[in-house]
Structures are given as structure tokens and as C-alpha cells.
Amino acid sequence: MRAFVFDKYKQPLHEAHVPEPTVGDRDVLVRVIAAGANQLDEKIRGGEFKAILPYKTPLTLGHDVAGTVIHTGAQVRNFKPGDQVFARPRDHRIGTFAERIAIDESDLALAPTTISPVEAASLPLVALTAWQALVVKGNVKPGQQVLIHAGAGGVGSITIQLAKHLGAHVATTASGKNADFVHDLGADVVIDYRTQDFETELSGYDLVLDSLGGANLEKSLRILRPGGKAIGISGPPDPAFAREAGLNPVLRLAITALSRKIRRQAKKLGVTYEFLFMGPSGDQLREIAGLVDDGVLRPVVGQTFSFDDTPQALEALAQGGIRGKAVITGP
């Protein structure tokens, strides 16, 4: 079948013919209608996560899918051929930039019924990130103050909406041209990162979701109230992540060292830092699908690309400036 792969780390993405997926007893074979493109795809191709998420090459990329069930494994009970589904396949089972993919049943959910497959494909990775940051790690309650960086991006545009649904007061950073857009998503306060310094504008926040890392993350710690929490999705990874991921002792030590500076700064300020590397969850996607069909969450698709233009989709992501998500339509 047709797929887009890279042969070695840092090598370009290109079309190839790859074997049909193997469908295990708990797997669901899905015909890909649309696939979301994510920064994670480009970071994996560039080797940025090679230490903590090693892949053998050649590798088919793609972490988001919406499509139609073709066939189910012998032990699958919750899906049947013809079902419209969406998913973020688990690590080491990715590969949605292809005609078909086999997905573990527990990673899969029925797609929302009120949106198109292209819109559904934009959701899994970013919506799961938002859910795991705000609901699982952040435990956000009504009235709390939440800062979401890069509010016009893929993760930010969904996280703003979910935070408002949870009753939070939401601030976000965005360019001036996107101010009205993020206000419409639900942001109460918009900081123009080109002309304003969020550290001087905000204080006493309960939670920050940081997608940029580095100096931005360090500044984010300083706008938290005592006991507040910063969650980073760009790193650095922390010891808790290393334990949960079952990494070897050498890697655990390296990760502890990588995050020591930011954890020390957080402790000095009386706040905490946690790294989030989102994981797949069909159960959480069912919750998210319900929020979409109830009109609480709306997908934001900034640009679509044909299957033949999959490499161009990743290039456009790397250049930035896309509101919401880039989505690739199926072959």
C-alpha cells in the first residue's frame, strides 16, 4: 500500500510502497480518510525524541487518523466494519500517513457525528494533550486561572476551549493578528507575545501549559501562585516521565539531569513542573467526541493538504503560522 516514510533520521519524507498492516486479535483495521499532521511527526523525523522514543527505520509517520473500519480482530467487541472512527495510535504503532492502519481497540473511538472526517482527524493528539494536561494532571476547577501558550496553534486552540468548559479564567499568548481568533475560542486575556511580556502582565496563576520550553518555561514558573503548576509538552522530560516510560537507568539519570535546573527553579518558587508526553486513550476520545457533538469543542483546521502533498504539510507546520491544525486528506 502507499505510505509516506523516512528512511533514516533527518532524511526527507517520501512516498513508498509498504506491506499491508498485520491485524492482531485486539486490532481494528482502518481505511484512512484523513490524517492530522503534528509537530511530533517532524520532531521524530528530526531525531529529537530518539533517546526516549526510538524507532527502527524506515518508518511511516502520522499520529492522527479518522477513517472507516474495514475489519476487526477476533477479540474486538466494540467496533464493526463500516464504523466511522478516530484515534491517536499508540507509540510504536503509528503510521497514519498511509492508506490503511491497524490500531489497538483501546486507542480507538467512534468519531463525533456532527463534524467531517477532516475535522475529526485534526483532534486526537491535540485534544488528548489538552485533556491530559487540564483534567488528568492539572485537575482544573471552576474559577482557577490558566495560561495557555500559543493559543492559535493546534494544541492551544483546543485547550482554550476545554479550559473554558471547565470554568477556568483563561489567558493565552498569540500574535496580534490572532487576538480576535483566540478571544472567539474563549480566551479572557490575550497577550501579544510580539509587543507584551506575559511575565509583567500576569501573576497568581494556578496552571500554565507551556508548548515552547526554554526561557518561556522559566518565565512561566514566575507567574504561578505558590503551589501552582507548570506543565511542559516540549520538555524537558522529568524523572516521573522516565519511570512511567520504563526507560533504562542510564536514560533515567540523563533525564533527571536534563530537568534538574527547571525543577530546582520551580522548588525555589514554591511551584511544581511536570512534563507531559501525551498517551493514547480511546476512553478519553469518547469523552472528547461527546463534547464536540454537544457543541463545547470545535475543531480548528487551518489548512488541508492532499495525500500526495504530505511532505509539504510537515514543511508548512515547521514554518509556522497555521491556525489550528494541518490535515492531510486520504489517498
Secondary structure by P-SEA (a helix, b strand, c coil): cbbbbbccccbbbbbbbbccccccccbbbbcccbbbbcaaaaaaaaccccccccccccbbbbcccccccccccccccccccccccccccccccccccccbbbbcccccccccccccaaaaaacaaaaaaaaaaccccccccccbbbbbcccccaaaaaaaaaaaaaccbbbbbbcccaaaaaaaaccccccccccccccccccccccccccccaaaaaaaaaaccccbbbbbccccccaaaaaaacccaaaaaaaaaaaaaaaaaaaaacbbbbbbcbbbbaaaaaaaaaaaaaccbbbbbcccccccaaaaaaaaaaacccccbbbbbcc
